[in-house]
Amino acid sequence: MKDREAQWAELMRAARAGDGAAYERCLRDMAQALRPLVRRGLYRVGANPAETEDVVQDVLIAVHLKRQTWDETRPIGPWIAGIARYKIVDAARRRGRRTDLPIQDFEDMLPAAAEPETVNERDVARSLEALPEGQRKVVRAIAIDGVSIAVAAQSLNMSEGAVRVALHRGLGALAKRHRGET
């Protein structure tokens, strides 16, 4: 457990310093560890475990968008657990279920308590405004509103493949902008 968290923290630090390969490995490792946790969480709240991959992707997108909010002096595990917990609850709520998923359900993976995150909505809105309209709508729907790829595709009248491409390009543009490469 602690070794995995230490490895993720090291990879995330390298990623924040601009190492794309480290970031890719970090997200891939997180996804692998999150799948069983998310599947169990969805089952516990009465949501469809078939949504596991969508929720895992939602978690990874949130990690991507909020990675600068992680305090490098603190463990990364509780930060990820908090994001995962909220994304599982969001998935259940989208299905019309009211639920509360205790943080204790995440103790297997991440033993420390999560801290609330703060996000400056004005900065997020300003960053999104820099994107072309199609990418902005997709990133907002998936990363901020928390809808799945399928729901975003339907509501935006796009194919799921086009949504994935727009999401990838939009997140890439946001990352470039954040690194000052624009």
C-alpha positions in Angstrom: 0.0 0.0 0.0 2.6 2.6 1.1 5.0 1.5 -1.6 2.3 2.1 -4.2 1.5 5.5 -2.8 5.1 6.4 -2.7 5.5 5.4 -6.3 2.5 7.4 -7.4 3.7 10.4 -5.5 7.1 10.1 -7.2 5.5 9.7 -10.6 3.2 12.6 -10.1 6.0 14.9 -9.0 7.9 13.9 -12.2 4.8 14.5 -14.2 4.3 17.9 -12.7 7.9 18.7 -13.7 7.0 17.8 -17.3 7.8 14.1 -17.6 5.0 12.8 -19.9 6.0 9.1 -19.6 5.9 9.3 -15.8 2.4 10.8 -16.0 1.2 8.2 -18.4 2.5 5.4 -16.1 1.1 7.1 -13.0 -2.4 7.3 -14.5 -2.2 3.7 -15.9 -1.1 2.4 -12.4 -3.9 4.4 -10.7 -6.5 3.1 -13.2 -5.5 -0.5 -12.5 -5.7 0.0 -8.7 -9.0 2.0 -8.9 -11.0 -0.5 -11.0 -11.7 -3.1 -8.2 -12.3 -0.2 -5.7 -14.7 1.5 -8.0 -16.5 -1.7 -8.9 -17.1 -2.5 -5.2 -18.1 1.1 -4.5 -20.7 1.1 -7.3 -22.1 -2.3 -6.1 -22.4 -0.9 -2.5 -24.4 2.1 -3.6 -26.7 0.2 -5.8 -25.2 1.5 -9.1 -24.4 -0.6 -12.0 -20.9 -2.1 -11.7 -20.8 -2.1 -15.6 -20.2 1.6 -15.2 -16.8 0.9 -13.6 -14.7 2.0 -16.6 -16.6 5.2 -17.0 -16.2 6.1 -13.3 -12.5 5.2 -13.4 -12.1 7.5 -16.4 -14.0 10.2 -14.5 -11.6 9.8 -11.6 -8.5 10.0 -13.9 -9.9 13.1 -15.6 -10.5 14.7 -12.2 -6.9 13.8 -11.2 -5.7 15.3 -14.4 -7.6 18.6 -14.0 -6.9 18.9 -10.3 -3.3 17.6 -10.1 -2.0 21.0 -9.2 -4.1 21.0 -6.0 -2.3 18.0 -4.6 0.1 19.1 -1.9 3.3 17.3 -2.5 4.1 17.3 1.2 1.0 15.2 1.9 0.3 11.6 0.9 -1.2 11.2 -2.5 -3.5 8.3 -1.6 -6.1 10.2 0.5 -6.3 12.8 -2.3 -7.1 10.1 -4.9 -9.5 8.3 -2.5 -11.5 11.5 -2.0 -11.8 12.0 -5.8 -12.8 8.4 -6.3 -15.4 8.5 -3.5 -17.1 11.6 -5.0 -17.1 10.1 -8.5 -18.7 6.9 -7.3 -21.4 8.9 -5.4 -21.9 11.1 -8.5 -22.5 8.0 -10.6 -25.1 6.8 -8.2 -26.8 10.2 -8.1 -27.0 10.3 -11.9 -29.1 7.2 -11.6 -31.5 9.0 -9.2 -30.1 7.4 -6.1 -29.4 9.3 -2.9 -26.4 7.8 -1.3 -23.6 8.3 1.1 -20.5 6.3 0.6 -18.5 6.2 3.8 -14.8 7.0 3.4 -14.1 3.9 5.5 -15.0 1.9 2.4 -11.7 3.1 0.9 -9.5 2.0 3.8 -8.2 -1.0 1.9 -6.5 1.2 -0.6 -5.9 4.4 1.1 -5.8 4.4 4.9 -5.5 8.2 5.6 -8.5 10.5 5.7 -9.1 12.7 2.7 -9.1 16.5 3.0 -11.6 18.6 1.2 -10.3 20.1 -2.0 -10.6 23.7 -3.0 -11.0 24.7 -6.6 -11.1 28.2 -8.0 -14.1 28.1 -10.3 -13.0 31.3 -11.9 -9.7 29.8 -13.0 -11.4 26.7 -14.3 -13.9 28.8 -16.3 -11.1 31.0 -17.7 -9.1 27.9 -18.8 -12.1 26.4 -20.4 -12.9 29.6 -22.3 -9.6 29.2 -24.1 -10.8 25.9 -25.7 -12.7 25.7 -29.0 -16.4 25.4 -28.3 -16.7 21.7 -29.1 -13.8 20.7 -26.8 -15.0 23.1 -24.1 -18.5 21.5 -24.1 -17.0 18.0 -23.9 -14.5 18.8 -21.2 -17.2 20.6 -19.1 -19.7 17.8 -19.5 -17.3 15.0 -18.5 -14.7 16.6 -16.2 -16.9 19.2 -14.4 -20.5 17.9 -14.7 -19.3 14.3 -14.3 -21.3 12.7 -17.1 -20.1 9.5 -18.8 -18.7 9.5 -22.3 -22.0 7.9 -23.5 -24.2 10.5 -21.9 -22.0 13.4 -23.2 -22.1 11.9 -26.7 -25.9 11.7 -26.6 -26.5 15.2 -25.1 -24.0 16.8 -27.5 -25.2 14.9 -30.5 -21.8 13.4 -31.1 -20.4 9.9 -31.5 -18.6 8.4 -28.4 -15.4 8.3 -30.5 -15.7 12.0 -31.3 -16.3 12.8 -27.6 -13.2 10.9 -26.7 -11.1 12.7 -29.3 -12.5 16.1 -28.2 -11.8 15.3 -24.6 -8.3 14.1 -25.3 -7.5 17.2 -27.4 -9.2 19.6 -24.9 -7.3 18.1 -21.9 -4.1 18.3 -24.0 -4.7 21.9 -24.8 -5.4 22.7 -21.2 -2.2 20.9 -20.1 -0.2 22.8 -22.7 -1.7 26.1 -21.6 -1.1 25.3 -17.9 2.6 24.6 -18.7 2.8 27.9 -20.5 3.4 26.3 -23.9 0.7 28.3 -25.8 
